[in-house]
Each structure stands twice: as C-alpha cells, then as structure tokens.
Amino acid sequence: MGDSIKLSHTAALILQTVDQGCRYGFDIMDTTGLPSGTVYPALRRLESEGLIDSKWEAEKDALAEQRPARKYYRLTRSGAQVLLQSQKRYPLLEKLSAGRPRA
C-alpha cells in the first residue's frame, strides 16, 4: 500500500506535522498555517488511505479542561513509510523537520 501512494506537498506536510507531535486538528492548523478547509479533508483522506489513525479523547478529559473533545491522530506504519518517501520527493520537508523533535 505505502509504495503506491504519492502525496501532495500539503498532505505530506500534514503527515509530517502529525509525526512531529501535533495530534489534533487545531494544533496542526497552528503549526502549518493551513486553514481548516484544507486540514480536515486531508486528515480524512490520510486516514482513509491508512496513513494515520485517530481516536477521540474521553469526554470527561475535555470537560475537565472546559473544551470540546479532541480527535487525536497518529501515524501508522504505512504512514511513516510514505512520509519517508515524501521527504525524498519534497526535500524542503526534511529541512523543515531538521532540529524539531519527533513524537
């Protein structure tokens, strides 16, 4: 599966951002500067392609912080492979990740 997927630069940037520790939509938007109309459809596509998976946080945790529940994303094994391929395809991605800690 991972060998045949070629991501757009935007999707690769989102995948890399998730890999670097941004786990929910608003965090990804803040880090990338991309609008919600770009980030959320891309997250759905990445999930449907098996590159990320997601899990809703417990409602009680969100209520304790007086905010809506967050949907947290993480890279899958296939997602990590595709990200490596994308970093070769888009060298700027690798430069963006230099010096940033991985999750």
Beta strands, then each sheet from edge to edge (+ up, - down):
strand 1: 52-56
strand 2: 71-75
sheet 1: 1+ 2-
end
